[in-house]
């Protein structure tokens, strides 16, 4: 009759011997998961959380945009954030065309501002607007816009943005 005792398989010594390797693999997997799934991106030295609600296309360039739709999102905008990377933007989507004022309240970095009409063409542009300009307001005076795009300062030049440039989103 067979014994009903503990059967030793010899597996424990193998695990004990390979424990450092096993731990190293687990740690590397955890670090990789954090890097891949993190919402924080380090772009141009800018580390912050940005939603990607829309992809904005300007010529051959694609920019990840956070869409500010609600009045409270539009009032805050990029205020309070430390920076914005060159591949990120904030897109303000308004219910109807109009003249929309942008201010630099609680801003910590300069931006470029593009006003975009219902046909998705740039109708107004302000470049390198500094936080120190607050409480001044910048507005599209020439033509009505339905969207406003805020970009990293200097990015309008590198994208070739001018009045009439098509912007797809």
C-alpha positions as CSV (number, residue, x, y, z in Angstrom):
1,X,0.0,0.0,0.0
2,X,1.4,3.4,-1.0
3,X,2.3,5.9,1.7
4,X,0.1,9.0,2.1
5,X,2.9,11.3,3.1
6,X,4.4,14.4,1.4
7,X,6.0,13.7,-2.0
8,X,9.2,15.7,-2.6
9,X,9.6,16.6,-6.2
10,X,12.9,18.5,-6.0
11,X,11.2,21.7,-7.3
12,X,12.0,23.8,-4.2
13,X,15.7,23.8,-4.6
14,X,15.4,24.9,-8.3
15,X,13.1,27.8,-7.3
16,X,15.4,28.8,-4.5
17,X,18.4,28.7,-6.9
18,X,16.6,30.9,-9.5
19,X,14.8,33.3,-7.1
20,X,17.1,36.3,-7.9
21,X,16.5,35.8,-11.7
22,X,12.7,35.4,-11.1
23,X,12.6,38.6,-9.0
24,X,14.5,40.5,-11.6
25,X,12.1,39.4,-14.3
26,X,9.1,40.5,-12.2
27,X,10.6,43.9,-11.4
28,X,11.5,44.5,-15.1
29,X,7.9,43.5,-16.1
30,X,6.5,45.9,-13.6
31,X,8.7,48.8,-14.7
32,X,7.8,48.1,-18.4
33,X,4.1,48.2,-17.5
34,X,4.4,51.5,-15.8
35,X,6.3,53.0,-18.7
36,X,3.9,51.7,-21.4
37,X,0.6,52.4,-19.6
38,X,1.5,55.6,-17.9
39,X,-0.4,58.7,-18.8
40,X,2.6,60.8,-18.2
41,X,4.6,61.7,-21.2
42,X,8.0,63.3,-21.2
43,X,8.0,65.4,-24.3
44,X,10.6,68.2,-24.7
45,X,11.3,67.9,-21.0
46,X,7.6,68.3,-20.2
47,X,6.0,65.7,-18.0
48,X,2.3,66.0,-17.4
49,X,-1.0,64.3,-17.8
50,X,-2.9,65.1,-21.0
51,X,-6.0,63.5,-22.4
52,X,-6.0,62.7,-26.1
53,X,-9.5,63.5,-27.1
54,X,-8.7,64.4,-30.7
55,X,-5.9,64.2,-33.2
56,X,-5.3,67.5,-34.9
57,X,-3.6,67.4,-38.3
58,X,-1.8,70.3,-39.7
59,X,-0.1,69.4,-43.0
60,X,1.9,66.3,-42.3
61,X,2.0,66.8,-38.6
62,X,-0.3,65.1,-36.0
63,X,-0.9,66.6,-32.6
64,X,-2.7,65.1,-29.6
65,X,-5.3,67.5,-28.4
66,X,-7.3,67.7,-25.2
67,X,-10.8,69.0,-26.1
68,X,-12.1,71.7,-23.7
69,X,-15.8,71.6,-24.3
70,X,-17.5,72.7,-21.1
71,X,-17.4,76.3,-19.8
72,X,-15.4,75.3,-16.8
73,X,-12.8,73.4,-18.9
74,X,-12.6,76.4,-21.2
75,X,-12.2,78.9,-18.3
76,X,-9.3,76.9,-16.8
77,X,-7.7,75.8,-20.1
78,X,-4.0,75.1,-19.6
79,X,-3.9,77.3,-16.5
80,X,-2.1,75.6,-13.5
81,X,-0.1,73.2,-15.7
82,X,3.6,73.3,-15.7
83,X,4.2,72.9,-19.5
84,X,2.9,71.4,-22.7
85,X,4.9,69.3,-25.0
86,X,5.4,70.0,-28.7
87,X,3.1,67.1,-29.7
88,X,0.2,68.3,-27.5
89,X,-2.4,71.0,-27.6
90,X,-5.6,72.1,-26.1
91,X,-8.6,72.5,-28.4
92,X,-11.5,74.7,-27.4
93,X,-14.7,73.7,-29.1
94,X,-17.5,76.2,-29.0
95,X,-21.2,75.7,-29.8
96,X,-21.3,78.4,-32.4
97,X,-19.0,80.8,-34.2
98,X,-18.0,84.0,-32.5
99,X,-15.2,86.2,-31.2
100,X,-13.6,84.3,-28.3
101,X,-11.2,85.9,-25.9
102,X,-8.3,83.9,-24.4
103,X,-6.4,85.0,-21.3
104,X,-3.3,83.7,-19.5
105,X,-4.8,83.3,-16.0
106,X,-2.7,80.9,-13.9
107,X,-0.4,80.1,-16.9
108,X,3.2,79.1,-16.2
109,X,4.5,79.0,-19.8
110,X,4.0,80.9,-23.1
111,X,1.8,79.6,-25.9
112,X,0.7,80.1,-29.5
113,X,-3.0,80.6,-30.0
114,X,-4.8,79.9,-33.3
115,X,-8.5,80.7,-33.9
116,X,-10.1,78.3,-36.4
117,X,-13.4,78.8,-38.2
118,X,-16.2,76.4,-39.0
119,X,-14.4,75.4,-42.3
120,X,-11.4,74.4,-40.1
121,X,-9.1,77.2,-41.4
122,X,-7.0,79.5,-39.2
123,X,-8.6,82.9,-39.0
124,X,-6.5,84.4,-36.3
125,X,-3.1,83.8,-34.7
126,X,-1.2,85.1,-31.7
127,X,2.4,83.8,-31.2
128,X,4.4,83.4,-28.0
129,X,1.8,84.9,-25.7
130,X,3.5,85.2,-22.2
131,X,1.9,84.5,-18.8
132,X,2.8,88.0,-17.8
133,X,0.2,89.4,-20.2
134,X,-2.6,88.4,-17.8
135,X,-5.2,90.0,-17.4
136,X,-5.0,91.1,-21.0
137,X,-7.3,89.2,-23.3
138,X,-6.5,88.1,-26.9
139,X,-9.4,87.9,-29.3
140,X,-10.0,87.0,-33.0
141,X,-11.0,90.4,-34.3
142,X,-11.1,89.8,-38.1
143,X,-13.4,86.8,-38.5
144,X,-15.5,84.6,-36.3
145,X,-14.0,81.3,-35.0
146,X,-15.6,78.2,-33.6
147,X,-12.4,76.6,-32.3
148,X,-9.3,77.8,-30.5
149,X,-6.1,75.8,-30.5
150,X,-3.4,76.4,-27.9
151,X,0.1,75.1,-28.7
152,X,3.5,75.2,-27.2
153,X,5.1,78.7,-27.9
154,X,7.0,78.6,-31.2
155,X,5.0,75.6,-32.5
156,X,2.9,77.6,-34.9
157,X,6.1,78.6,-36.8
158,X,7.4,75.0,-37.0
159,X,3.9,73.8,-38.2
160,X,3.8,76.6,-40.8
161,X,0.5,78.0,-39.3
162,X,-0.7,81.2,-40.9
163,X,-4.1,82.7,-41.6
164,X,-5.9,80.3,-44.0
165,X,-3.9,77.2,-43.0
166,X,-6.3,74.2,-43.0
167,X,-6.5,72.3,-39.7
168,X,-8.2,68.9,-39.6
169,X,-9.7,67.2,-36.5
